[in-house]
Amino acid sequence: MEKKESQFDVAVLGGGPGGYPAAIRAAQNGKKVCLIEADKLGGTCLNRGCIPSKILIANAEVLKRVNEAAEFGIVIDGKVSFDFSKMVKRKDTLVTKTRKSLEGLIKSNQITVLRGYGKFLSPRKIDVEGEDSCVVTAERIIIATGSEPREIAAFPFDGVKVHNSTTLLDLAELPKSIVIIGGGIIGCEFASLYNHLGVDVTIVEMMPSIIPMESQQVSSFLSRAFQKKGIKIYPNELVQKINREGNGVEVQLAGQKTLQADIALVAIGRKLNTSNIGLDKAGVNVGPDGIVPVNEKMETNIFGIYAIGDIASKWWLAHVASHQGIVAAKNATGEKAFMNYNAIPSVIFTDPEIGTVGLSLEAATKEGYAATIGAFPFQALGKSQAEFQTEGFAQVVIDKTTGQILGAQVVGHEASSLVSEMTVAIANELTVESITETIHAHPTIAEAWLEAALMADDTPLHMPPKALKRS
């Protein structure tokens, strides 16, 4: 039976955090838009990543605060306990609620949602196979197919003893112990979560340190914080094999060393979804690493076809994908917009939280700047003391010659929110004086930026002129 053909101005392939904002913006610009999605709207971020994991992390943070109640003079009689099944139920309920809200938002923008797997037939045609099987023709197409957990042949996922980040979120019962292979963002967030819930956690990382993409100061601080909390870290170690032994797993490292646990999480990267979607028939170039080369307008080598999100840049972050989607949609609908990657905030929802933006001191020096740094510890902030949240620091990287803010890193309570101030500063090429001359409310944790900026400017206010190094 011949498929029905449908004509649109703009077709978006993939309904994740990059695809659906692109569809909304294109529709707001007066275009007839379809959004093609084979699974659930919201993509990995909403359904299998950012949101469900942060809901569980929020549950664990409440548990942590309850256990700290005595520090505030609050007496809790009896043993504090928790029901993990209720935490999971809350996660699932909130994810479903958020997805339904997103579906309503898309409908309100008069976007046609096509449920099915999309595959290019030509530069302007996409075959949709699934619930809404049809052939879509569009003048402009935005590819937003994202990524999925990378599987290693030596230890394939089974969703029972060996997990990826998706199947781990589906666990109904907590293990007593877990070995996490990979000390990047995903691995460290799960390590922190399970540690709060009383699970024995071990991280194995092939690089010299966990979160190796971050600055040495940040990585070292998180390593020390994790170890104080009882998380075991094995850096510079390669996993050779995972044996499923009895009721648990045996993780075999190089040199005959083995680690025992109930389950293992493999968190060593993601695979880009650029194969088997017909990019060859569309004529779209794809690199050997699966990345689709694009310009600052998010255009591929084929006129009228754009690529966004994980498949189109080194920044595998939902908020980057969203912004790329807006840029692509604007260009696809007659506006002019360009991507700028100088001020990309990155957040790691561990305990302590981490927020970074711009250049580290090492990167700034390598790029030839006369860089210096100013840092301020949370333990010197009155608000941090009041909240019993003294773990962490904020630091600002500046160019000594011009005073321009080049980067910033913050570790500690609410780092995910605090990093926004420095993101605005770096995006607008502000100088350190823009921070030191701005009145910051007192008492707040955001004062750490003012104090760090004063340190970078050699005019410390609440630290001695020659401040002691952070411990």
QUIHU-V579975 format. One record per backbone hydrogen bond with DSSP energy under -0.5 kcal/mol. CO is the residue of the C=O (numbers start at 1). NH is the residue of the N-H. Records with the same first field share a line. If there is no record, write none. Layout:
CO = NH ; NH
This chain:
4 = 135
6 = 137
8 = 139
9 = 140
10 = 34
11 = 13 ; 142
12 = 14 ; 36
13 = 144
15 = 42
16 = 20
18 = 22
19 = 23
20 = 24
21 = 25
22 = 26
23 = 27
24 = 28
25 = 29
26 = 31
27 = 30
31 = 33
32 = 9 ; 10
33 = 112
34 = 12 ; 36
35 = 37 ; 114
36 = 14
37 = 116
40 = 43
42 = 46
43 = 47
44 = 48 ; 49
45 = 49 ; 51
49 = 53
50 = 54
51 = 55
52 = 56
53 = 57
54 = 58
55 = 59
56 = 60
57 = 61
58 = 62
59 = 63
60 = 64
61 = 65
62 = 66
63 = 67
64 = 68
65 = 68
66 = 69
68 = 71
69 = 72 ; 74
70 = 73
73 = 75
74 = 76
75 = 77
82 = 84
83 = 86 ; 87
84 = 88
85 = 89
86 = 90
87 = 91
88 = 92
89 = 93
90 = 94
91 = 95
92 = 96
93 = 97
94 = 98
95 = 99
96 = 100
97 = 101
98 = 102
99 = 103
100 = 104
101 = 105
102 = 106
103 = 107
104 = 108
105 = 109
106 = 109 ; 111
107 = 110
111 = 113
112 = 35 ; 114
113 = 115
114 = 37 ; 116
115 = 132
116 = 118
117 = 129
119 = 127
122 = 125
124 = 138
125 = 121 ; 122
126 = 128 ; 136
127 = 119 ; 129
128 = 130 ; 134
129 = 117
130 = 133
134 = 128 ; 136
135 = 6
136 = 126
137 = 8
140 = 11
141 = 143 ; 306
142 = 13 ; 144
143 = 308
144 = 16
146 = 273
148 = 271
152 = 155
153 = 156
154 = 242
161 = 163 ; 264
162 = 158 ; 159
163 = 266
164 = 168
165 = 169
167 = 170
168 = 171
176 = 200
177 = 262 ; 263
178 = 180 ; 202
179 = 181 ; 265
180 = 182 ; 204
181 = 267
183 = 211
184 = 188
185 = 189
186 = 190
187 = 191
188 = 192
189 = 193
190 = 194
191 = 195
192 = 196
193 = 197
194 = 199
195 = 198
199 = 201
200 = 178
201 = 232
202 = 180
203 = 205 ; 234
204 = 182
205 = 237
207 = 236
211 = 214
215 = 219
216 = 220
217 = 221
218 = 222
219 = 223
220 = 224
221 = 225
222 = 226
223 = 227
224 = 228
225 = 229
226 = 231
227 = 230
232 = 203
233 = 235
234 = 205
238 = 240 ; 254
241 = 243 ; 252
243 = 245 ; 250
244 = 246
245 = 248
248 = 245
249 = 261
250 = 243 ; 252
251 = 253 ; 259
252 = 240 ; 241
253 = 256
254 = 257
257 = 253
259 = 251
261 = 249
263 = 179
264 = 163
265 = 181 ; 267
269 = 150
271 = 148
272 = 274
277 = 120
278 = 282
279 = 283 ; 284
287 = 290
291 = 287 ; 293
295 = 298
296 = 339
298 = 307
299 = 295
301 = 303
302 = 305
304 = 141
305 = 300
306 = 143
308 = 311
309 = 312
310 = 313
311 = 292
314 = 316
315 = 317
317 = 321
318 = 322
319 = 323
320 = 324
321 = 325
322 = 326
323 = 327
324 = 328
325 = 329
326 = 330
327 = 331
328 = 332
329 = 333
330 = 333 ; 335
331 = 334
341 = 344
343 = 345
346 = 356
348 = 350 ; 354
350 = 352
353 = 412
354 = 348
355 = 410
356 = 346
357 = 408
360 = 364
361 = 365
362 = 366
363 = 367
364 = 369
365 = 368
369 = 371
370 = 400
372 = 398
374 = 396
376 = 394
377 = 380
378 = 381
381 = 385
382 = 386
383 = 387
384 = 389
385 = 388
390 = 379 ; 392
391 = 413
392 = 378
393 = 411
394 = 376
395 = 409
396 = 374 ; 398
397 = 406 ; 407
398 = 372 ; 400
399 = 403
403 = 432
404 = 399 ; 406
406 = 359
407 = 397
408 = 357
409 = 395
410 = 355
411 = 393
412 = 415
414 = 417 ; 418
415 = 419
417 = 420
418 = 421 ; 422
419 = 423
420 = 424
421 = 425
422 = 426
423 = 427
424 = 428
425 = 430
426 = 429
430 = 405
431 = 434 ; 435
432 = 435 ; 436
433 = 437
435 = 438
437 = 439
438 = 440
444 = 447
445 = 448
446 = 449 ; 450
447 = 451
448 = 452
449 = 453
450 = 454
451 = 455
452 = 456
453 = 457
454 = 459
455 = 458
465 = 467
